[in-house]
């Protein structure tokens, strides 16, 4: 039982919204972690530009994950961003170990951004009627990450 007794939405709508948000939180946290892994291990021509671009993607993703986690708590539920939860529930493919060439990094990050935005869009549909405030939050996060996807994939050869 939550110690927060006043809920802004109730019943099935609350449950569905929290579940959708929690799934997004997991993917956003994993995206930030994989982005940092890519940031540290990218090598090759144009290294600096993708290295810096990854920092921008990570910042956007972390900001979105914080907003989603705070929305979950606003709905009187505990947000779960623990490593084991993220590892068990992420929709993203694991990031490969080792140094990665710029071109490979671009493709890997574009694939992950696409996966995250696909899941965000699924959650947008789930929460559309149940909680338009959560829907708006997810739409904003999706818009920002889709812009990053566009900018990353524009670099693919």
C-alpha positions in Angstrom: 0.0 0.0 0.0 1.3 3.4 -0.9 1.8 6.0 1.8 0.6 8.5 -0.8 -3.2 8.3 -0.3 -4.4 10.9 -2.7 -4.3 9.7 -6.3 -4.7 11.9 -9.3 -6.1 8.9 -11.3 -7.6 5.7 -10.0 -8.2 2.1 -10.7 -7.4 0.5 -14.1 -6.3 3.8 -15.6 -3.8 4.3 -12.8 -2.4 0.7 -13.1 -2.1 0.8 -16.9 -0.5 4.2 -16.8 2.1 3.2 -14.2 2.9 0.0 -16.0 3.4 1.9 -19.3 5.5 4.6 -17.6 7.7 2.0 -15.8 8.4 0.3 -19.1 9.5 3.6 -20.6 11.6 4.3 -17.5 13.5 1.1 -18.0 14.2 1.7 -21.7 15.3 5.3 -21.1 17.7 4.3 -18.3 19.1 1.6 -20.6 19.4 4.0 -23.5 21.4 6.5 -21.3 23.7 3.7 -20.1 24.3 2.4 -23.6 24.8 5.9 -24.9 27.6 6.3 -22.3 29.1 3.0 -23.2 29.1 4.2 -26.9 30.5 7.6 -25.8 33.5 6.0 -24.1 34.3 3.4 -26.8 33.8 5.1 -30.1 36.9 5.4 -32.3 37.7 6.5 -35.8 37.2 9.4 -38.2 34.8 12.0 -37.0 35.2 10.6 -33.5 34.8 14.0 -31.8 31.4 14.9 -33.4 29.7 11.6 -32.5 31.4 11.6 -29.1 29.8 15.0 -28.3 26.5 14.1 -30.0 26.3 11.1 -27.7 26.6 13.4 -24.7 23.6 15.4 -26.0 21.5 12.2 -26.4 22.5 11.0 -23.0 21.4 14.3 -21.4 18.1 14.2 -23.2 17.5 10.6 -22.2 18.4 11.2 -18.6 16.1 14.2 -18.4 13.3 12.2 -19.9 13.9 9.3 -17.5 13.8 11.6 -14.5 10.5 13.2 -15.7 9.0 9.7 -16.2 10.2 8.5 -12.8 8.8 11.5 -11.1 5.5 11.0 -12.9 5.3 7.5 -11.6 5.8 8.7 -8.0 3.2 11.5 -8.7 0.8 8.7 -9.4 1.6 7.3 -5.9 3.8 4.4 -7.0 7.5 3.7 -6.6 9.6 4.2 -9.7 12.1 1.3 -10.2 15.3 2.1 -11.9 17.5 -0.5 -10.2 20.2 -2.2 -12.4 18.5 -5.6 -12.1 15.2 -4.2 -13.1 16.7 -2.4 -16.1 18.6 -5.5 -17.2 15.6 -7.7 -16.9 13.1 -5.4 -18.6 14.7 -3.4 -21.3 13.5 -3.7 -24.9 17.0 -2.7 -26.1 19.5 -5.1 -27.5 22.6 -5.2 -25.3 25.4 -2.9 -26.5 28.5 -4.8 -27.7 31.7 -4.7 -25.7 34.9 -3.2 -26.9 35.9 -0.3 -29.1 33.5 0.5 -31.9 34.1 2.4 -35.1 32.2 5.6 -35.7 30.0 4.1 -38.4 29.1 1.1 -36.3 28.4 3.3 -33.3 26.1 5.5 -35.4 24.1 2.4 -36.5 24.0 0.9 -33.0 22.8 4.1 -31.5 20.2 4.7 -34.3 18.8 1.2 -33.7 18.5 1.8 -30.0 16.9 5.2 -30.4 14.4 3.7 -32.8 13.6 0.9 -30.2 13.1 3.5 -27.4 10.9 5.7 -29.5 8.8 2.7 -30.6 8.2 1.8 -27.0 7.4 5.4 -26.1 4.9 5.5 -28.9 3.3 2.3 -27.6 3.0 3.8 -24.2 1.5 7.0 -25.6 -1.3 4.9 -27.1 -1.8 3.1 -23.7 -2.1 6.2 -21.7 -4.0 8.3 -24.2 -7.4 8.2 -22.5 -6.2 7.1 -19.1 -3.9 10.0 -18.3 -3.4 12.8 -20.8 -0.8 14.4 -18.6 1.4 11.3 -18.8 0.7 11.1 -22.5 1.9 14.7 -22.9 5.1 13.9 -21.0 5.8 10.9 -23.2 5.0 12.8 -26.4 7.6 15.4 -25.5 10.2 12.8 -24.7 9.5 11.0 -28.0 9.8 14.2 -30.0 13.2 14.9 -28.5 14.5 11.4 -29.0 13.1 11.2 -32.6 15.0 14.4 -33.4 18.2 12.7 -32.1 17.4 9.7 -34.2 17.1 11.8 -37.3 20.4 13.5 -36.6 22.2 10.2 -35.9 20.9 8.3 -38.8 21.7 11.2 -41.2 25.3 10.2 -40.6 24.9 6.6 -41.8 26.7 5.8 -45.0 
